[in-house]
Amino acid sequence: MQQDTTPTRTWMIGVDVGGTFTDGVLIRPGAETLAVKTPTMSHDPVKGLLTSLDAIAAAAGTSRSELLGQAGKFAYGTTQAANMVVEGVGAETAFLTTAGFRDTLVIAGIGRDRIGQDLTSSRAPSLVARGDIHEVAERVDAKGRVLAPLDEDAVRALAAELRAKGTESVGVCFLWSFVNDEHEARVAEIFREEGDWFVTASSECAPVLGEYERSATTALNALLGPPVRRHLMSVNDQLVAEGLPVRPLVMTSAGGLLSLSDASETPVSLLSSGPAGGVLACRDLAGRMGLKNVITGDMGGTTFDVSLITDGEVNRSDRTILVGQEIATAAVDIVSVGAGGGSIAWVERGQRLKIGPRSAGAFPGPACYGRGGEEPTTTDANLVLGRLNSDGLAKGSLSLDREASLKALQPLGEELGVSAEEAAAGMLAIVDAAMADAIRAQTVSRGLDPREYTYFAFGGGGALHAASIAQELGIRHVVIPQLGPVFSAYGIVSSDIQHVLTRSVPVAVQDVGTLGSVIAELEHRGDGNLELDGVPREDRRFVRMAKMRFRGQMHSVDVQFGDGPVDTALTEAASRDFVAKYESLFGAGTASPDAGIEVVTISVHAVGRIQRPEQAAGEAVERTAEPVGTRRTWTGTGFEEVPRYVGPLEPGVRVPGPALIDLPGTSVWLPAGATAHIDTIGSVNLLFGDETEDGVA
């Protein structure tokens, strides 16, 4: 299906469905970017999407049909797959494996990461119940040679049995199928001929080394498949019926866009759909600002999501731990903790104050929303302590009730033996500590110093807590993007199409023949995908990545392979990069090149560049802003009347702390000793220590 690139259709629409709010952005040439927030409707996500589109249309002074009719790009982010995993729900699924390997999912990774550390912990339960795991007579060896033929009659008999049982999804994962997928492909073909099943073959969704990881990924994709496909296709059909002239796209965990039909076949690729967009937006903004090392922190209504950008590159991973299962899928490396604006406070036995992971969500939401919520949340604490503007969020469309927040906090304070306001202060201290620990998990635990990074704070609550987190970690520069409350939605619509094609090929790095053949095959498939996407040839590019290790080691390191012919010069350059990166991670002198270097997995990112927004810079006139008044605010040791400013502020403006800057959708807390500076593209820069003197361009 070709993209409709009619020149008059220049509007770009991005919608990110979060756990609490659905964020929407509209980007139009020569006009202000519009941003909206509407409550997420988890019970009816399509209705929630249409509600967001209505809000965007109203902000633009048009109708929903006219809004969609002008769209040259529509990009979507969804938390449906992640929510299903957390809630433990999915389709009626059967899992097929090689005879003799029925317990792979049950045994899992045998807890190798916990050996010698925690002898009391237990592994997560199997994704598929043992009674729904079926053995198939077949066998292929590590060289791809067929040792035992596939029993097709037994497969057809099993299909009839599963049809009678009401099974709707089938996962197929055979031993060494990533080397020779003949048997898996034939089983998938038989099932598709025999019934209307959702069929997942490991050679299609996770053709990588690692029997358990491949099995878990296949099983999870099968569990998610039918409901995610129904959701994405209903979104697609609704948008087409509403008059959208272009194919809608969805953000994947790897940080690229896919058509909804393509993504519906690999729902496991959508586990970090929304958060990945925010990280990509941070990378682009950091590039404009000349910043190479960035910590990204997205504080939404339910979670706080952390990722790193190092030397200008987004940190990525091909393994994700989810509900105790190791999933082999390409993704932006994100750590999430239950510390959002809707996180509920409670008292554990022994009078210990705790926050989350339970969230008030969008309905009823925090007590201050006035929708029936009665439990104290992080948002209620910020409102009671004066950090949040009581005039309302979402450009005033959501009024906040401070008295309702106080009423919700009073029982908590009584249980702790303190006032409601003291309980609120304790809540913020705990939330800030939890978010700082999440950042340490991405930096300090990997031998990185957070003080050498700039912190990008976004999401609805990011600006409220950014200064406290920075002070806790010794970070001297914080950036709050102009579209911070909806930055993930902005990143989603700013992204390109991307297909990630992966194949394990455990060979010596000197085997240029095998490596060249695999890379050529993956690039050919990627080029075909981009052709189907309607991407012009001049807008296609391919990024090669290799997972490499020293022979005999278990763990590997990701290295970018260069362009051009796969020859000795290219593999030698990749080997040098591998040794340098290995020693940067594990220390000088730790490399063992004499042991030999091997490639474990090759990945090709097939990228199709499509319409992207251009953010113009303004002229900065350096001056100190004048406050519009004050607000009684908790400063850390007590309440003070703190100067209040109303944004967005103009480029060049400086604000000394302590101060509050109320922005559309959020508020910035600026403590004493810090300075806020508005740069030429509208970002609020918080500067601490020496940075307050040096300034930011």
C-alpha positions in Angstrom: 0.0 0.0 0.0 1.6 3.3 -1.1 1.7 6.3 1.2 -0.5 9.2 0.1 2.0 12.0 -0.2 -0.3 14.7 -1.6 1.6 18.0 -1.0 -1.5 19.8 0.5 -1.7 17.2 3.3 1.0 18.5 5.6 -0.5 18.1 9.0 1.1 15.6 11.3 -0.9 13.9 14.2 0.7 12.0 17.0 -1.3 10.2 19.7 0.2 8.3 22.7 -2.1 6.3 24.9 -0.6 6.2 28.4 -1.9 4.5 31.5 -3.6 7.6 32.8 -3.6 10.2 30.0 -3.8 10.0 26.3 -1.5 12.7 24.8 -2.1 14.2 21.4 0.0 16.6 19.2 -0.8 18.4 16.0 2.1 19.8 14.0 1.3 22.2 11.1 3.8 24.1 8.9 4.1 27.8 10.0 1.7 27.3 13.0 2.1 26.7 16.7 2.3 23.0 17.6 -0.9 22.1 19.5 -0.9 19.7 22.5 -3.8 18.1 24.3 -4.3 15.6 27.2 -7.4 13.5 27.6 -8.2 10.7 30.1 -7.2 7.3 28.9 -10.2 5.0 28.4 -8.7 1.6 29.0 -12.2 -0.1 28.7 -12.6 1.4 25.2 -9.3 2.4 23.7 -10.8 3.3 20.3 -13.3 5.7 21.9 -10.4 7.2 23.9 -8.4 7.7 20.7 -11.4 9.5 19.1 -11.8 11.7 22.2 -8.2 12.7 21.9 -8.7 13.5 18.2 -11.8 15.6 19.0 -9.7 17.6 21.5 -7.0 18.2 18.9 -9.6 19.3 16.4 -11.2 21.7 18.9 -7.8 23.2 19.6 -7.2 23.7 15.9 -10.7 25.1 15.4 -11.8 22.4 13.0 -13.7 19.1 13.0 -12.4 15.6 13.5 -13.0 14.7 9.8 -11.3 17.8 8.6 -8.4 17.2 10.9 -7.8 13.7 9.6 -8.4 14.8 6.0 -5.5 17.2 6.2 -3.1 14.6 7.7 0.0 13.7 5.9 1.2 11.5 8.8 -0.6 9.8 11.6 1.5 8.0 14.3 0.2 6.1 17.3 1.6 4.7 20.6 -0.2 2.2 22.7 0.3 0.5 26.1 -2.1 -2.3 25.4 0.6 -5.1 25.0 2.4 -4.0 28.2 -0.8 -3.8 30.2 -1.8 -7.3 29.1 1.5 -8.7 30.3 1.3 -7.0 33.6 -2.3 -8.1 34.1 -1.5 -11.7 33.0 -4.2 -11.9 30.4 -4.0 -13.2 26.8 -5.5 -15.4 24.2 -6.2 -19.2 24.6 -2.8 -20.4 23.4 -1.1 -23.6 22.5 2.7 -23.9 22.3 4.4 -26.4 20.1 8.0 -27.5 20.6 10.5 -30.2 19.6 9.8 -33.6 21.1 11.8 -33.9 24.4 11.8 -30.2 25.1 8.3 -29.7 26.6 9.6 -28.1 29.8 11.8 -25.4 28.3 9.2 -22.7 29.2 8.8 -24.2 32.7 12.5 -24.5 33.5 13.1 -21.1 32.0 16.6 -19.6 32.4 17.3 -21.6 35.6 18.0 -18.4 37.4 21.6 -18.1 36.3 21.7 -14.4 37.1 20.8 -15.2 40.7 23.3 -18.0 41.3 25.3 -17.3 44.4 23.1 -14.2 45.2 19.6 -15.2 46.1 18.9 -18.8 46.9 15.3 -18.1 48.1 13.8 -16.5 45.0 11.7 -18.6 42.6 11.4 -18.3 38.8 8.3 -16.8 37.2 5.6 -19.3 36.1 5.5 -20.5 32.6 3.8 -18.2 30.1 1.8 -21.2 28.8 0.5 -23.9 31.2 2.2 -27.2 30.8 -1.0 -28.8 29.7 -1.1 -26.5 26.7 2.5 -27.3 25.6 2.7 -30.0 22.9 5.7 -32.0 21.6 6.1 -32.4 17.9 8.2 -35.2 16.3 11.0 -33.5 14.4 14.7 -32.6 14.9 17.3 -30.3 13.3 20.9 -30.0 14.5 23.1 -26.9 15.1 24.3 -27.1 11.5 20.7 -27.1 10.1 20.8 -30.7 9.1 17.5 -32.6 9.4 18.0 -35.5 11.9 14.3 -36.5 12.2 11.6 -35.5 9.6 8.5 -33.6 10.6 5.5 -35.8 11.3 2.9 -33.8 9.3 0.0 -36.2 10.1 0.5 -35.7 13.8 0.5 -32.0 13.3 -2.8 -32.1 11.5 -4.3 -34.3 14.2 -3.1 -31.8 16.8 -4.7 -29.0 14.8 -8.0 -30.8 14.9 -7.7 -31.4 18.7 -6.9 -27.7 19.3 -9.7 -26.5 17.1 -12.2 -28.6 19.1 -10.8 -27.1 22.3 -11.3 -23.5 21.2 -7.6 -22.6 20.9 -7.2 -19.3 19.0 -3.4 -18.8 19.0 -0.5 -21.1 18.4 3.2 -20.6 19.0 5.8 -22.8 17.3 9.4 -23.0 18.5 11.6 -25.8 17.4 15.2 -26.5 18.2 17.7 -24.7 16.0 14.9 -23.3 13.8 16.8 -20.1 13.3 19.4 -22.1 11.4 16.9 -24.1 9.4 13.3 -23.0 9.6 11.9 -25.6 7.2 9.9 -27.5 9.9 8.6 -24.5 11.6 7.4 -22.9 8.4 5.6 -26.1 7.4 3.8 -26.4 10.7 2.8 -22.7 10.5 1.5 -23.4 7.0 -0.5 -26.4 8.1 -2.2 -24.5 10.9 -3.1 -21.6 8.7 -4.6 -24.0 6.2 -6.5 -25.9 8.9 -8.2 -22.9 10.7 -8.3 -19.2 11.5 -5.5 -19.2 14.1 -3.0 -16.6 15.0 0.2 -18.4 14.3 3.6 -17.3 15.6 6.8 -19.1 14.4 10.0 -18.4 16.4 11.9 -18.2 13.1 9.8 -15.1 12.2 9.6 -13.3 15.5 12.8 -14.3 17.3 15.3 -16.1 15.1 18.1 -15.8 17.7 20.4 -18.0 19.8 19.0 -19.0 23.2 16.4 -21.8 23.4 14.5 -20.4 26.4 14.5 -16.7 25.3 13.3 -17.7 21.8 10.6 -19.9 23.4 9.4 -17.2 25.8 9.3 -14.6 23.0 7.3 -16.9 20.8 4.9 -17.8 23.5 4.3 -14.2 24.6 3.7 -13.1 21.0 1.1 -15.8 20.6 -0.6 -14.8 23.8 -0.8 -11.2 22.8 -1.6 -11.7 19.1 -5.4 -12.0 18.8 -6.4 -9.2 21.2 -3.7 -6.8 20.0 -4.5 -7.5 16.3 -8.2 -6.9 17.0 -7.3 -3.6 18.7 -4.9 -2.4 16.0 -7.2 -3.3 13.1 -10.2 -1.6 14.8 -8.1 1.5 15.1 -7.1 1.2 11.5 -10.6 0.7 10.3 -12.0 3.5 12.4 -9.5 6.0 11.1 -10.0 5.0 7.5 -13.8 5.3 8.0 -13.2 8.8 9.5 -11.4 9.8 6.3 -7.7 9.5 7.1 -6.0 9.5 3.7 -2.7 8.0 4.8 -1.8 4.7 6.4 -1.7 5.0 10.2 1.6 3.9 11.9 2.4 2.6 15.3 5.6 3.1 17.4 7.5 -0.1 18.3 9.8 -0.8 21.3 12.8 -0.5 19.0 12.0 3.2 18.3 10.6 3.1 14.8 7.2 3.2 13.1 5.4 0.3 11.5 2.0 0.0 9.8 -0.7 -1.3 12.1 -1.1 -4.5 10.0 2.6 -5.3 10.2 2.7 -4.6 14.0 -0.4 -6.7 14.6 1.7 -9.8 13.6 4.4 -9.1 16.1 2.7 -7.5 19.2 5.7 -8.4 21.3 7.5 -5.6 19.5 5.0 -3.1 21.1 5.8 -3.6 24.8 7.5 -0.2 25.1 5.6 1.5 22.3 4.9 4.9 24.0 8.1 5.4 26.1 10.4 4.8 23.2 8.9 7.9 21.4 10.0 10.1 24.3 13.6 8.8 24.2 13.8 9.5 20.4 12.5 13.0 20.9 15.2 13.6 23.6 17.9 12.3 21.2 16.8 14.8 18.5 16.6 17.7 20.9 20.0 16.8 22.5 21.5 16.8 19.0 20.2 20.3 18.4 21.7 21.4 21.7 25.1 19.8 21.1 24.6 17.4 24.1 26.0 13.9 23.7 25.3 12.3 27.1 21.7 12.5 28.3 19.5 10.8 30.9 15.8 10.7 29.9 13.1 10.6 32.6 9.5 10.3 31.6 7.1 10.7 34.6 3.6 9.9 33.6 0.5 9.1 35.6 1.5 5.5 36.3 5.3 5.0 35.9 8.6 6.7 35.7 10.6 5.5 32.6 14.4 6.0 32.4 16.8 5.6 29.5 20.2 6.8 28.4 21.7 8.5 25.4 25.5 8.1 25.4 27.7 9.7 22.8 24.6 10.7 20.9 23.3 7.2 20.6 20.2 5.8 22.2 21.0 2.8 24.4 19.3 -0.3 23.0 18.8 -3.9 24.1 17.8 -7.1 22.4 16.7 -8.6 25.7 13.9 -7.4 27.9 13.0 -8.7 31.4 9.2 -8.6 31.7 7.2 -10.3 34.6 10.2 -12.4 35.2 10.6 -13.6 31.6 13.5 -12.8 29.3 12.1 -11.7 26.0 14.3 -11.5 22.9 13.1 -8.4 21.1 14.8 -5.3 19.9 14.0 -2.3 22.1 15.1 1.0 23.4 16.7 0.2 26.8 14.2 1.6 29.4 13.9 1.0 33.1 10.4 1.6 34.6 9.3 2.0 38.2 5.9 2.6 39.7 6.4 6.2 40.5 3.9 8.4 38.6 1.5 11.2 39.3 -1.3 8.7 40.1 0.8 6.4 42.3 -1.1 5.8 45.6 0.5 6.2 49.0 -0.1 3.6 51.7 1.4 2.5 55.1 3.1 -0.8 55.4 3.2 -2.7 58.6 5.6 -1.0 61.0 4.5 2.5 60.1 6.5 2.6 56.9 5.2 5.0 54.2 5.2 3.5 50.7 4.3 4.8 47.2 2.9 2.7 44.4 3.1 0.6 42.4 -0.8 0.7 42.5 -2.1 3.8 40.6 -5.3 5.7 40.6 -5.2 5.7 36.8 -7.4 8.1 34.8 -10.7 7.0 36.5 -11.2 7.9 39.3 -7.7 9.4 39.2 -6.1 11.5 42.0 -8.5 12.9 44.6 -8.0 16.5 43.3 -9.4 15.5 39.9 -12.9 15.4 41.4 -13.9 12.1 39.8 -14.4 10.2 43.0 -10.8 9.3 43.9 -10.3 9.1 47.7 -6.8 7.8 48.0 -3.7 10.1 48.3 -1.5 10.2 45.2 1.7 11.9 44.2 -0.4 14.6 42.3 -2.4 15.3 45.5 0.9 15.7 47.4 2.3 18.2 44.9 -1.0 20.2 45.0 -1.1 20.3 48.8 2.5 21.4 49.0 2.0 24.3 46.5 4.2 22.8 43.8 1.3 22.3 41.4 -0.9 25.1 40.0 -4.3 24.8 41.5 -5.8 26.7 38.6 -5.8 23.5 36.6 -3.9 21.3 34.2 -4.2 20.7 30.4 -4.5 24.5 29.8 -7.1 24.9 32.5 -9.4 22.2 31.2 -8.8 20.1 34.3 -9.4 22.0 37.5 -7.8 20.7 40.7 -9.4 20.6 44.1 -6.9 21.2 46.9 -9.4 20.5 49.6 -10.1 17.1 48.2 -6.4 16.3 48.2 -6.1 17.4 51.9 -9.1 15.2 52.7 -7.4 12.2 51.0 -4.1 12.9 52.8 -5.5 13.3 56.3 -6.1 9.6 57.1 -2.6 8.9 55.9 -1.1 11.5 58.1 -3.1 10.3 61.1 -1.9 6.7 60.6 1.7 8.1 60.5 1.1 10.5 63.4 1.8 13.6 61.3 -0.2 16.3 59.6 -1.5 15.9 56.0 1.1 18.4 54.7 3.9 16.5 56.5 2.6 13.2 55.0 2.6 14.9 51.5 6.3 16.0 52.0 7.2 12.5 53.0 5.5 11.2 49.8 7.5 13.5 47.6 10.8 12.5 49.3 10.0 8.8 48.7 9.0 9.3 45.1 12.1 11.4 44.4 14.3 8.7 45.9 12.6 6.0 43.9 13.2 7.9 40.7 16.8 8.7 41.6 17.4 5.0 42.3 16.0 4.1 38.8 18.5 6.5 37.3 21.3 4.9 39.3 20.2 1.5 37.9 20.9 2.9 34.4 24.1 4.7 35.3 26.0 3.9 38.6 25.3 0.2 38.4 26.9 0.2 34.9 30.0 2.2 36.0 28.6 5.5 34.7 28.6 8.8 36.5 25.2 10.6 36.3 27.0 13.9 37.0 28.5 13.6 33.5 25.0 13.6 32.0 22.3 16.2 31.3 18.9 15.2 32.6 15.9 15.6 30.3 12.7 15.6 32.3 9.3 15.3 30.6 5.9 13.7 31.0 3.1 15.4 33.0 5.1 15.2 36.3 8.6 15.4 35.1 9.1 19.2 35.7 7.8 19.0 39.2 10.4 16.6 40.4 13.4 17.3 38.0 15.3 19.7 40.4 15.0 17.3 43.4 16.3 14.4 41.4 19.1 16.5 39.9 20.2 17.6 43.4 20.1 14.0 44.7 22.4 12.8 41.9 24.6 15.8 41.6 23.4 16.6 38.1 24.2 20.3 37.1 22.0 20.7 34.0 18.3 19.8 33.5 16.3 20.3 30.3 12.5 20.5 30.4 11.4 20.4 26.7 8.8 22.9 25.5 6.4 20.1 24.8 7.4 18.2 27.9 3.9 17.0 29.0 3.3 15.4 25.6 6.9 14.7 24.6 6.4 11.0 23.9 3.6 11.8 21.5 5.8 14.4 19.8 8.6 11.8 19.5 6.3 9.3 18.0 5.1 11.5 15.2 8.7 12.7 14.6 10.0 9.2 14.0 10.7 7.3 10.8 9.5 3.9 9.6 11.8 1.1 10.9 12.0 -2.6 10.5 14.4 -4.5 12.7 15.5 -7.8 11.1 17.6 -10.2 13.2 19.3 -13.5 12.8 21.7 -15.4 15.0 24.7 -16.6 13.1 27.4 -17.9 15.6 30.6 -17.7 13.5 34.1 -16.4 13.8 34.4 -12.7 12.9 36.8 -13.6 10.1 34.1 -15.6 8.3 33.2 -12.8 5.9 31.4 -15.2 3.5 28.8 -16.2 6.0 28.4 -12.7 7.5 28.1 -11.2 4.1 25.5 -13.6 3.0 23.3 -13.1 6.2 23.6 -9.3 6.0 22.7 -9.3 2.3 19.6 -11.5 3.0 18.5 -9.2 5.9 19.0 -6.0 3.9 17.1 -7.5 0.9 14.2 -8.4 3.2 14.3 -4.9 4.8 14.4 -3.3 1.4 11.3 -5.3 0.4 9.5 -4.1 3.5 10.3 -0.5 2.8 9.1 -1.0 -0.8 5.7 -2.2 0.6 5.7 0.8 2.9 5.9 3.1 -0.1 9.3 4.7 1.0 11.2 6.1 -2.0 14.5 4.5 -2.6 16.5 7.7 -1.8 14.9 7.8 1.6 15.9 4.2 2.6 18.9 3.4 4.7 20.3 0.4 6.5 22.1 0.3 9.9 24.0 -2.9 10.7 24.5 -4.1 14.2 26.5 -7.1 15.4 26.4 -8.8 18.8 30.0 -9.9 19.4 31.9 -11.8 22.2 35.2 -13.4 22.9 35.0 -17.1 22.2 33.9 -19.1 25.3 32.1 -16.2 26.9 28.4 -16.1 27.7 27.7 -12.4 27.4 28.2 -10.2 24.3 28.5 -6.6 23.3 26.7 -4.7 20.6 28.8 -3.1 17.9 27.8 -1.2 14.8 29.0 -2.8 11.5 30.1 -0.3 8.8 28.5 0.2 5.4 29.8 -1.3 2.2 31.1 -4.7 1.2 31.5 -7.2 4.0 35.2 -7.9 3.7 38.2 -8.3 6.0 38.7 -4.6 6.4 35.2 -4.2 7.6 35.4 -7.1 10.1 38.7 -5.9 11.4 37.3 -2.5 12.0 34.3 -4.0 13.8 36.7 -6.1 15.9 38.7 -3.0 17.0 35.4 -1.3 17.9 34.4 -4.4 19.9 37.6 -4.5 21.9 37.5 -0.8 22.6 33.8 -0.9 23.7 34.5 -4.1 25.8 37.3 -2.4 27.7 35.3 0.8 28.2 32.6 -1.3 29.8 34.7 -3.7 31.8 38.0 -1.9 32.3 41.3 -1.5 30.4 43.2 -4.7 29.9 40.1 -7.0 30.3 39.8 -7.8 26.6 41.0 -11.3 25.4 41.5 -11.0 21.6 43.8 -14.0 21.6 40.8 -16.1 22.6 39.2 -15.3 19.3 36.2 -13.0 18.5 32.9 -14.3 17.2 29.7 -12.8 16.0 26.6 -14.2 17.7 23.8 -12.2 16.1 23.4 -9.8 13.2 20.7 -7.2 13.0 19.8 -4.8 10.2 17.6 -1.7 11.0 15.9 -0.9 7.7 14.9 2.8 8.1 12.5 4.7 5.8 12.7 8.4 6.3 9.2 10.0 6.1 7.8 13.4 6.9 9.3 14.9 10.0 8.6 18.2 11.8 11.0 21.2 11.8 11.2 23.1 15.0 12.2 26.7 14.4 14.5 28.6 16.9 13.7 32.0 18.1 15.9 35.0 19.0 17.0 35.2 22.7 17.0 38.5 24.5 18.8 38.0 27.8 16.8 39.4 30.8 15.4 38.5 34.2 11.7 37.8 34.2 9.2 39.5 36.5 6.9 37.2 38.7 3.2 37.6 38.5 2.7 36.8 42.2 3.6 34.2 44.8 2.4 30.9 46.0 2.7 29.2 49.4 5.1 26.3 48.6 6.9 23.6 50.5 10.7 24.3 49.9 12.0 21.3 51.7 12.3 22.6 55.2 9.0 24.5 55.5 6.5 26.7 53.6 7.4 30.0 52.0 5.8 32.5 49.7 7.6 31.6 46.5 7.7 33.9 43.4 5.4 32.5 40.6 5.9 32.9 36.9 3.5 31.9 34.1 4.8 30.4 30.9 5.6 29.7 28.3 8.4 32.3 28.8 10.3 33.9 26.0 13.8 32.8 24.9 16.6 34.5 26.9 14.5 34.9 30.1 16.2 33.9 33.3 14.4 33.0 36.6 16.3 32.8 39.9 15.3 30.2 42.5 13.3 29.6 44.6 10.5 30.0 42.1 7.6 28.2 40.4 7.0 28.4 36.6 3.5 27.3 35.7 3.4 25.9 32.2 0.5 24.5 30.1 0.1 21.0 31.5 2.7 21.1 34.3 4.7 23.3 36.7 8.4 23.6 37.2 9.8 23.7 40.8 13.0 25.7 41.0 14.8 25.5 44.4 17.1 28.1 45.9 20.6 28.2 44.4 19.4 27.2 40.9 18.5 29.3 37.9 16.1 28.6 35.0 17.1 29.8 31.5 14.8 29.7 28.5 16.8 28.7 25.4 16.1 29.6 21.7 13.8 26.7 21.1 11.7 27.2 24.2 13.2 24.6 26.5 13.5 25.4 30.2 17.1 24.8 31.4 17.6 24.3 35.1 21.2 25.2 36.0 22.9 24.2 39.3 26.3 25.1 40.7 28.9 26.3 38.2 26.4 25.9 35.4 24.4 28.9 36.7 27.4 31.1 35.8 28.3 29.4 32.5 24.8 29.5 31.1 23.3 27.5 28.2 23.3 28.6 24.6 
